Amino acid sequence: MLFMKRIAVIWMGIGLLGTRMFGCLDEEESSVLRYCVLVDMCGLELDRGLGFCVMMQSIFSPLMETDESTMARALMPMRTCFKGAGDCEQWRACYSPSEEQAAVCSAGEVLNFCDDSRFVNCNEDPPFVIDCAESGLECIELEFAGCGIAECDPLVTESACDGDMIVECASGILSSFSCPSYLGLTCLEVDGAPTCVGGSGEVCGAEHQDRCEGSTMVTCRFGWIGSVDCGSLHPQATCRMEEGMPACRPKSSGCDYTLPETCLDGVITYCDMGQIATLDCGQFGASGCEVTKLIAEDRDVARCVK
């Protein structure tokens, strides 16, 4: 369940008084909102509420969809399937194992395995399946199973930079990690090891203060300055300081994702990209909604329920 949460979470037109209603959404915004409602309603449960999910998916979807890391590539067909799902049955079909695969997991003898090109992870509740071949990868089963570029020998294959990617051999599976997926970073050999560092070419030290410069985040990573224009990720995003650190957040400041979410007669009120918004759970086949307390942040979050 933890890994599935990471997958779901590590992806409206304006009405009266600045409140945005579901009926006014364009296709992309509707897809994001449907994704965030279903991920919570269909059993994975959001960690930080509807408003946070909508904000993160809206701003960072472009980054996710251009990430060429092995894991991101492997998960992209599942993510695309999630965004197209119309109900919980379609949502679960995006990752559920076959009866035969589920039986292997139920036997409790393996943590994960390959079924032809499909990677089956039994070490989750519920188990899930990824077809590696859909992303041009192979399912490789050695000590552990996983989607990878190819089989490799860790005693022979050394980790290295390949452009902005770190390519490494772990447990006999060749995989890559994209430094730009961490906003403004690039790959550089540091003390003989490929490392994601700030991509500006400028060095920085303890005196550097991470900051916003207009809509751009400027940060120090492993001794090198990195920057990213939040507006390049989403036209309604800018850089804001949050708990002393720069972050890409909505331009509009009418509210933020920490706004306590409410539920009344099946309608959720929440903050959607800086504007107070309402969502009728009935439009997603839900029977209503409920509010729970997010203990870590001492605020209320709402979700649609079946």
Contacts in CASP RR format, 6 or more apart in sequence:
PFRMAT RR
TARGET T0000
AUTHOR 0000-0000-0000
METHOD contacts of the structure
MODEL  1
MLFMKRIAVIWMGIGLLGTRMFGCLDEEESSVLRYCVLVDMCGLELDRGL
GFCVMMQSIFSPLMETDESTMARALMPMRTCFKGAGDCEQWRACYSPSEE
QAAVCSAGEVLNFCDDSRFVNCNEDPPFVIDCAESGLECIELEFAGCGIA
ECDPLVTESACDGDMIVECASGILSSFSCPSYLGLTCLEVDGAPTCVGGS
GEVCGAEHQDRCEGSTMVTCRFGWIGSVDCGSLHPQATCRMEEGMPACRP
KSSGCDYTLPETCLDGVITYCDMGQIATLDCGQFGASGCEVTKLIAEDRD
VARCVK
1 44 0 8 1.000
1 124 0 8 1.000
1 125 0 8 1.000
1 126 0 8 1.000
2 124 0 8 1.000
3 121 0 8 1.000
3 124 0 8 1.000
3 128 0 8 1.000
4 44 0 8 1.000
4 95 0 8 1.000
4 124 0 8 1.000
4 126 0 8 1.000
4 128 0 8 1.000
5 44 0 8 1.000
5 45 0 8 1.000
5 47 0 8 1.000
7 75 0 8 1.000
7 78 0 8 1.000
7 79 0 8 1.000
8 39 0 8 1.000
8 44 0 8 1.000
8 46 0 8 1.000
8 82 0 8 1.000
9 39 0 8 1.000
9 46 0 8 1.000
9 47 0 8 1.000
9 48 0 8 1.000
9 53 0 8 1.000
9 56 0 8 1.000
11 35 0 8 1.000
11 56 0 8 1.000
11 57 0 8 1.000
11 60 0 8 1.000
11 61 0 8 1.000
11 64 0 8 1.000
11 79 0 8 1.000
11 82 0 8 1.000
11 83 0 8 1.000
12 20 0 8 1.000
12 21 0 8 1.000
12 22 0 8 1.000
12 23 0 8 1.000
12 24 0 8 1.000
12 25 0 8 1.000
12 29 0 8 1.000
12 33 0 8 1.000
12 272 0 8 1.000
12 275 0 8 1.000
12 277 0 8 1.000
13 20 0 8 1.000
13 21 0 8 1.000
13 24 0 8 1.000
13 25 0 8 1.000
13 26 0 8 1.000
13 29 0 8 1.000
14 20 0 8 1.000
14 24 0 8 1.000
14 275 0 8 1.000
15 21 0 8 1.000
15 24 0 8 1.000
18 275 0 8 1.000
18 276 0 8 1.000
19 275 0 8 1.000
19 276 0 8 1.000
19 277 0 8 1.000
19 278 0 8 1.000
20 272 0 8 1.000
20 275 0 8 1.000
20 276 0 8 1.000
20 277 0 8 1.000
20 278 0 8 1.000
21 277 0 8 1.000
21 278 0 8 1.000
22 30 0 8 1.000
22 33 0 8 1.000
22 278 0 8 1.000
22 279 0 8 1.000
22 280 0 8 1.000
22 283 0 8 1.000
25 33 0 8 1.000
29 58 0 8 1.000
31 83 0 8 1.000
31 84 0 8 1.000
32 54 0 8 1.000
32 57 0 8 1.000
32 58 0 8 1.000
32 61 0 8 1.000
32 83 0 8 1.000
33 54 0 8 1.000
33 272 0 8 1.000
33 279 0 8 1.000
34 83 0 8 1.000
34 84 0 8 1.000
34 85 0 8 1.000
34 86 0 8 1.000
34 284 0 8 1.000
35 53 0 8 1.000
35 57 0 8 1.000
35 82 0 8 1.000
35 83 0 8 1.000
36 46 0 8 1.000
36 50 0 8 1.000
36 51 0 8 1.000
36 53 0 8 1.000
36 54 0 8 1.000
36 57 0 8 1.000
37 50 0 8 1.000
37 279 0 8 1.000
37 281 0 8 1.000
37 284 0 8 1.000
37 286 0 8 1.000
37 303 0 8 1.000
37 304 0 8 1.000
38 82 0 8 1.000
38 85 0 8 1.000
38 86 0 8 1.000
38 87 0 8 1.000
38 88 0 8 1.000
38 91 0 8 1.000
38 284 0 8 1.000
39 46 0 8 1.000
39 53 0 8 1.000
39 82 0 8 1.000
39 91 0 8 1.000
40 46 0 8 1.000
40 49 0 8 1.000
40 50 0 8 1.000
40 53 0 8 1.000
40 303 0 8 1.000
40 304 0 8 1.000
41 88 0 8 1.000
41 284 0 8 1.000
41 286 0 8 1.000
41 303 0 8 1.000
41 304 0 8 1.000
41 305 0 8 1.000
41 306 0 8 1.000
42 88 0 8 1.000
42 91 0 8 1.000
42 92 0 8 1.000
43 88 0 8 1.000
45 303 0 8 1.000
46 52 0 8 1.000
46 53 0 8 1.000
46 301 0 8 1.000
46 303 0 8 1.000
48 257 0 8 1.000
48 294 0 8 1.000
48 297 0 8 1.000
48 301 0 8 1.000
49 257 0 8 1.000
49 261 0 8 1.000
49 270 0 8 1.000
49 294 0 8 1.000
49 301 0 8 1.000
49 302 0 8 1.000
49 303 0 8 1.000
50 261 0 8 1.000
50 268 0 8 1.000
50 270 0 8 1.000
50 279 0 8 1.000
50 301 0 8 1.000
50 302 0 8 1.000
50 303 0 8 1.000
51 257 0 8 1.000
51 259 0 8 1.000
51 261 0 8 1.000
51 270 0 8 1.000
51 271 0 8 1.000
51 272 0 8 1.000
52 257 0 8 1.000
54 270 0 8 1.000
54 272 0 8 1.000
54 273 0 8 1.000
55 249 0 8 1.000
55 250 0 8 1.000
55 257 0 8 1.000
55 271 0 8 1.000
55 272 0 8 1.000
55 273 0 8 1.000
58 234 0 8 1.000
58 236 0 8 1.000
58 273 0 8 1.000
59 230 0 8 1.000
59 233 0 8 1.000
59 234 0 8 1.000
59 237 0 8 1.000
59 248 0 8 1.000
59 249 0 8 1.000
59 250 0 8 1.000
60 233 0 8 1.000
60 248 0 8 1.000
62 233 0 8 1.000
62 234 0 8 1.000
63 180 0 8 1.000
63 181 0 8 1.000
63 183 0 8 1.000
63 233 0 8 1.000
64 72 0 8 1.000
64 79 0 8 1.000
64 181 0 8 1.000
65 76 0 8 1.000
67 73 0 8 1.000
67 178 0 8 1.000
67 180 0 8 1.000
67 181 0 8 1.000
68 165 0 8 1.000
68 176 0 8 1.000
68 178 0 8 1.000
69 165 0 8 1.000
69 175 0 8 1.000
69 176 0 8 1.000
69 177 0 8 1.000
69 178 0 8 1.000
69 181 0 8 1.000
70 137 0 8 1.000
70 147 0 8 1.000
70 148 0 8 1.000
70 149 0 8 1.000
70 175 0 8 1.000
70 176 0 8 1.000
70 177 0 8 1.000
71 147 0 8 1.000
71 175 0 8 1.000
71 177 0 8 1.000
72 178 0 8 1.000
72 181 0 8 1.000
73 135 0 8 1.000
73 136 0 8 1.000
73 137 0 8 1.000
73 147 0 8 1.000
74 119 0 8 1.000
74 130 0 8 1.000
74 132 0 8 1.000
74 135 0 8 1.000
74 137 0 8 1.000
74 147 0 8 1.000
74 148 0 8 1.000
75 130 0 8 1.000
76 135 0 8 1.000
77 130 0 8 1.000
77 131 0 8 1.000
77 134 0 8 1.000
77 135 0 8 1.000
78 94 0 8 1.000
78 95 0 8 1.000
78 130 0 8 1.000
81 93 0 8 1.000
81 94 0 8 1.000
81 95 0 8 1.000
82 91 0 8 1.000
82 94 0 8 1.000
84 90 0 8 1.000
85 91 0 8 1.000
85 93 0 8 1.000
85 94 0 8 1.000
86 284 0 8 1.000
87 284 0 8 1.000
87 285 0 8 1.000
88 306 0 8 1.000
95 128 0 8 1.000
95 129 0 8 1.000
95 130 0 8 1.000
96 102 0 8 1.000
96 126 0 8 1.000
96 128 0 8 1.000
96 129 0 8 1.000
97 105 0 8 1.000
97 120 0 8 1.000
97 127 0 8 1.000
97 128 0 8 1.000
97 129 0 8 1.000
98 129 0 8 1.000
100 115 0 8 1.000
101 115 0 8 1.000
101 118 0 8 1.000
101 120 0 8 1.000
101 127 0 8 1.000
101 129 0 8 1.000
102 127 0 8 1.000
104 110 0 8 1.000
104 113 0 8 1.000
104 120 0 8 1.000
104 122 0 8 1.000
105 120 0 8 1.000
105 122 0 8 1.000
105 127 0 8 1.000
108 122 0 8 1.000
110 122 0 8 1.000
111 121 0 8 1.000
111 122 0 8 1.000
111 123 0 8 1.000
111 144 0 8 1.000
112 119 0 8 1.000
112 120 0 8 1.000
112 121 0 8 1.000
112 122 0 8 1.000
112 123 0 8 1.000
112 144 0 8 1.000
112 145 0 8 1.000
112 146 0 8 1.000
113 120 0 8 1.000
113 122 0 8 1.000
113 141 0 8 1.000
113 145 0 8 1.000
114 120 0 8 1.000
114 139 0 8 1.000
114 140 0 8 1.000
114 141 0 8 1.000
114 145 0 8 1.000
114 146 0 8 1.000
115 129 0 8 1.000
115 139 0 8 1.000
116 139 0 8 1.000
117 131 0 8 1.000
117 132 0 8 1.000
117 133 0 8 1.000
117 138 0 8 1.000
117 139 0 8 1.000
118 129 0 8 1.000
118 130 0 8 1.000
118 131 0 8 1.000
118 132 0 8 1.000
118 139 0 8 1.000
119 129 0 8 1.000
119 130 0 8 1.000
119 131 0 8 1.000
119 132 0 8 1.000
119 139 0 8 1.000
119 145 0 8 1.000
119 146 0 8 1.000
119 147 0 8 1.000
120 127 0 8 1.000
120 128 0 8 1.000
120 129 0 8 1.000
120 145 0 8 1.000
121 127 0 8 1.000
121 128 0 8 1.000
121 129 0 8 1.000
121 130 0 8 1.000
130 147 0 8 1.000
132 138 0 8 1.000
132 139 0 8 1.000
132 146 0 8 1.000
132 147 0 8 1.000
132 148 0 8 1.000
133 139 0 8 1.000
135 147 0 8 1.000
137 147 0 8 1.000
137 148 0 8 1.000
137 149 0 8 1.000
138 147 0 8 1.000
138 148 0 8 1.000
138 149 0 8 1.000
138 150 0 8 1.000
138 151 0 8 1.000
139 145 0 8 1.000
139 146 0 8 1.000
139 147 0 8 1.000
139 148 0 8 1.000
140 146 0 8 1.000
140 147 0 8 1.000
140 148 0 8 1.000
140 150 0 8 1.000
140 151 0 8 1.000
140 172 0 8 1.000
140 173 0 8 1.000
142 151 0 8 1.000
142 171 0 8 1.000
142 172 0 8 1.000
142 173 0 8 1.000
143 171 0 8 1.000
143 172 0 8 1.000
144 171 0 8 1.000
144 173 0 8 1.000
146 173 0 8 1.000
148 173 0 8 1.000
148 174 0 8 1.000
148 175 0 8 1.000
149 167 0 8 1.000
149 174 0 8 1.000
149 175 0 8 1.000
149 176 0 8 1.000
150 174 0 8 1.000
151 172 0 8 1.000
151 173 0 8 1.000
151 174 0 8 1.000
152 169 0 8 1.000
152 172 0 8 1.000
152 173 0 8 1.000
152 174 0 8 1.000
153 169 0 8 1.000
153 172 0 8 1.000
154 169 0 8 1.000
154 170 0 8 1.000
154 171 0 8 1.000
154 172 0 8 1.000
157 168 0 8 1.000
157 169 0 8 1.000
157 174 0 8 1.000
158 169 0 8 1.000
159 166 0 8 1.000
159 167 0 8 1.000
159 168 0 8 1.000
159 169 0 8 1.000
159 193 0 8 1.000
159 194 0 8 1.000
160 166 0 8 1.000
160 167 0 8 1.000
160 168 0 8 1.000
160 194 0 8 1.000
161 167 0 8 1.000
161 187 0 8 1.000
161 188 0 8 1.000
161 189 0 8 1.000
161 194 0 8 1.000
162 176 0 8 1.000
162 187 0 8 1.000
163 186 0 8 1.000
163 187 0 8 1.000
164 178 0 8 1.000
164 179 0 8 1.000
164 180 0 8 1.000
164 185 0 8 1.000
164 186 0 8 1.000
164 187 0 8 1.000
165 176 0 8 1.000
165 177 0 8 1.000
165 178 0 8 1.000
165 179 0 8 1.000
165 187 0 8 1.000
166 176 0 8 1.000
166 177 0 8 1.000
166 179 0 8 1.000
166 187 0 8 1.000
166 194 0 8 1.000
166 195 0 8 1.000
166 196 0 8 1.000
167 174 0 8 1.000
167 175 0 8 1.000
167 176 0 8 1.000
167 194 0 8 1.000
168 174 0 8 1.000
168 175 0 8 1.000
168 176 0 8 1.000
168 177 0 8 1.000
168 194 0 8 1.000
169 175 0 8 1.000
177 196 0 8 1.000
179 185 0 8 1.000
179 186 0 8 1.000
179 187 0 8 1.000
179 196 0 8 1.000
179 197 0 8 1.000
180 186 0 8 1.000
182 196 0 8 1.000
182 221 0 8 1.000
183 217 0 8 1.000
183 219 0 8 1.000
183 228 0 8 1.000
183 248 0 8 1.000
184 198 0 8 1.000
184 199 0 8 1.000
184 219 0 8 1.000
184 226 0 8 1.000
184 227 0 8 1.000
184 228 0 8 1.000
185 196 0 8 1.000
185 197 0 8 1.000
185 198 0 8 1.000
185 199 0 8 1.000
185 221 0 8 1.000
185 226 0 8 1.000
186 196 0 8 1.000
186 197 0 8 1.000
186 198 0 8 1.000
186 199 0 8 1.000
187 194 0 8 1.000
187 195 0 8 1.000
187 196 0 8 1.000
187 197 0 8 1.000
188 194 0 8 1.000
188 195 0 8 1.000
188 197 0 8 1.000
188 199 0 8 1.000
188 224 0 8 1.000
189 195 0 8 1.000
190 197 0 8 1.000
190 222 0 8 1.000
195 222 0 8 1.000
196 221 0 8 1.000
196 222 0 8 1.000
197 221 0 8 1.000
197 222 0 8 1.000
197 223 0 8 1.000
197 224 0 8 1.000
198 219 0 8 1.000
198 220 0 8 1.000
198 221 0 8 1.000
198 222 0 8 1.000
198 223 0 8 1.000
198 224 0 8 1.000
198 225 0 8 1.000
198 226 0 8 1.000
199 224 0 8 1.000
199 225 0 8 1.000
199 226 0 8 1.000
199 227 0 8 1.000
200 224 0 8 1.000
200 225 0 8 1.000
200 226 0 8 1.000
200 227 0 8 1.000
201 224 0 8 1.000
201 225 0 8 1.000
202 224 0 8 1.000
202 225 0 8 1.000
203 223 0 8 1.000
203 224 0 8 1.000
203 225 0 8 1.000
204 220 0 8 1.000
204 223 0 8 1.000
204 224 0 8 1.000
204 225 0 8 1.000
205 220 0 8 1.000
205 223 0 8 1.000
208 220 0 8 1.000
208 225 0 8 1.000
210 217 0 8 1.000
210 218 0 8 1.000
210 219 0 8 1.000
210 220 0 8 1.000
210 244 0 8 1.000
210 245 0 8 1.000
210 246 0 8 1.000
211 218 0 8 1.000
211 241 0 8 1.000
211 246 0 8 1.000
212 218 0 8 1.000
212 238 0 8 1.000
212 239 0 8 1.000
212 240 0 8 1.000
212 241 0 8 1.000
212 246 0 8 1.000
213 227 0 8 1.000
213 239 0 8 1.000
214 238 0 8 1.000
214 239 0 8 1.000
215 229 0 8 1.000
215 230 0 8 1.000
215 231 0 8 1.000
215 237 0 8 1.000
215 238 0 8 1.000
215 239 0 8 1.000
216 227 0 8 1.000
216 228 0 8 1.000
216 229 0 8 1.000
216 230 0 8 1.000
216 239 0 8 1.000
217 227 0 8 1.000
217 228 0 8 1.000
217 230 0 8 1.000
217 239 0 8 1.000
217 246 0 8 1.000
217 247 0 8 1.000
217 248 0 8 1.000
218 225 0 8 1.000
218 226 0 8 1.000
218 227 0 8 1.000
218 246 0 8 1.000
219 225 0 8 1.000
219 226 0 8 1.000
219 227 0 8 1.000
219 246 0 8 1.000
220 226 0 8 1.000
228 248 0 8 1.000
230 237 0 8 1.000
230 238 0 8 1.000
230 239 0 8 1.000
230 248 0 8 1.000
230 249 0 8 1.000
231 237 0 8 1.000
231 238 0 8 1.000
231 248 0 8 1.000
233 248 0 8 1.000
234 248 0 8 1.000
236 250 0 8 1.000
236 251 0 8 1.000
236 252 0 8 1.000
236 273 0 8 1.000
237 248 0 8 1.000
237 249 0 8 1.000
237 250 0 8 1.000
237 251 0 8 1.000
238 248 0 8 1.000
238 249 0 8 1.000
238 250 0 8 1.000
238 251 0 8 1.000
239 246 0 8 1.000
239 247 0 8 1.000
239 248 0 8 1.000
239 249 0 8 1.000
240 246 0 8 1.000
240 247 0 8 1.000
240 249 0 8 1.000
241 247 0 8 1.000
242 249 0 8 1.000
249 256 0 8 1.000
250 256 0 8 1.000
250 273 0 8 1.000
250 274 0 8 1.000
252 273 0 8 1.000
252 274 0 8 1.000
252 275 0 8 1.000
253 274 0 8 1.000
254 271 0 8 1.000
254 274 0 8 1.000
254 275 0 8 1.000
254 276 0 8 1.000
255 271 0 8 1.000
255 274 0 8 1.000
255 275 0 8 1.000
255 276 0 8 1.000
256 271 0 8 1.000
256 274 0 8 1.000
257 271 0 8 1.000
258 271 0 8 1.000
258 297 0 8 1.000
258 299 0 8 1.000
259 270 0 8 1.000
259 271 0 8 1.000
259 276 0 8 1.000
260 299 0 8 1.000
260 300 0 8 1.000
261 268 0 8 1.000
261 269 0 8 1.000
261 270 0 8 1.000
261 291 0 8 1.000
261 299 0 8 1.000
261 300 0 8 1.000
261 301 0 8 1.000
261 302 0 8 1.000
262 268 0 8 1.000
262 269 0 8 1.000
262 291 0 8 1.000
262 300 0 8 1.000
262 302 0 8 1.000
263 269 0 8 1.000
263 288 0 8 1.000
263 289 0 8 1.000
263 290 0 8 1.000
263 291 0 8 1.000
263 302 0 8 1.000
266 280 0 8 1.000
266 281 0 8 1.000
266 282 0 8 1.000
266 286 0 8 1.000
266 288 0 8 1.000
266 289 0 8 1.000
266 304 0 8 1.000
267 278 0 8 1.000
267 279 0 8 1.000
267 280 0 8 1.000
267 281 0 8 1.000
267 289 0 8 1.000
268 278 0 8 1.000
268 279 0 8 1.000
268 281 0 8 1.000
268 289 0 8 1.000
268 302 0 8 1.000
268 303 0 8 1.000
268 304 0 8 1.000
269 276 0 8 1.000
269 277 0 8 1.000
269 278 0 8 1.000
269 302 0 8 1.000
270 276 0 8 1.000
270 277 0 8 1.000
270 278 0 8 1.000
270 279 0 8 1.000
270 302 0 8 1.000
271 277 0 8 1.000
279 304 0 8 1.000
281 287 0 8 1.000
281 288 0 8 1.000
281 289 0 8 1.000
281 304 0 8 1.000
281 305 0 8 1.000
282 288 0 8 1.000
282 304 0 8 1.000
284 304 0 8 1.000
285 306 0 8 1.000
286 304 0 8 1.000
286 305 0 8 1.000
286 306 0 8 1.000
287 305 0 8 1.000
287 306 0 8 1.000
288 304 0 8 1.000
288 305 0 8 1.000
289 302 0 8 1.000
289 303 0 8 1.000
289 304 0 8 1.000
289 305 0 8 1.000
290 302 0 8 1.000
290 303 0 8 1.000
290 305 0 8 1.000
291 300 0 8 1.000
291 301 0 8 1.000
291 302 0 8 1.000
292 300 0 8 1.000
292 301 0 8 1.000
292 302 0 8 1.000
292 303 0 8 1.000
293 299 0 8 1.000
293 300 0 8 1.000
293 301 0 8 1.000
294 300 0 8 1.000
294 301 0 8 1.000
END
